[in-house]
């Protein structure tokens, strides 16, 4: 695959002793081990795997090589996941219209906003929910703003696109025939 994304050549003409394939392998394996930046990946391999990578130099040289390979990493992603418009990503997000302490008194959005829960932030909010569908290339295909549960929006959004629609576990429901109401229309 490396030949396909470099068009048969090398990215660098001269540089550190590690090959491009070794650096890419280290980055992929490091991410798998929970190291999410160049410094922690370098520390991990210097401490645990130096015998497999004896030419591992300084952190600065490693970081420069990782940065120089960003074009190759992007080509690998495009090669593995071509942005042909058949794969779509869907996610929902809260749109609070006021602070929680004012939610019961808010008159401006009384007919359109509702109370909801954001699992990511682990907090309640007063407002609306946004839903966005994008392609792997990052092009927005569909969006909605509503006060209904995000699982109820999926059939409407899916009708406008063709292909695979991928969402997080917030879109899983046991019985798709029953509408859900996670957003309360008034405070108890």
Secondary structure, DSSP 8 states (H G I E B T S, - for coil): -HHHHHTTS-S-SS--SS-HHHHHHHHHHHHHTT--SHHHHHHHHHHH-TTT-TT---HHHHHHHHHHTHHHHHHHHHHHS--SSSEEEEEEEEEEEE-GGGTTT--TTTTT-EEEEETTTTEEEEEEEEEEEEETT--EEEEEEESS-HHHHHHHHHTT--SEEE--GGG--S-TTS----SBSS--
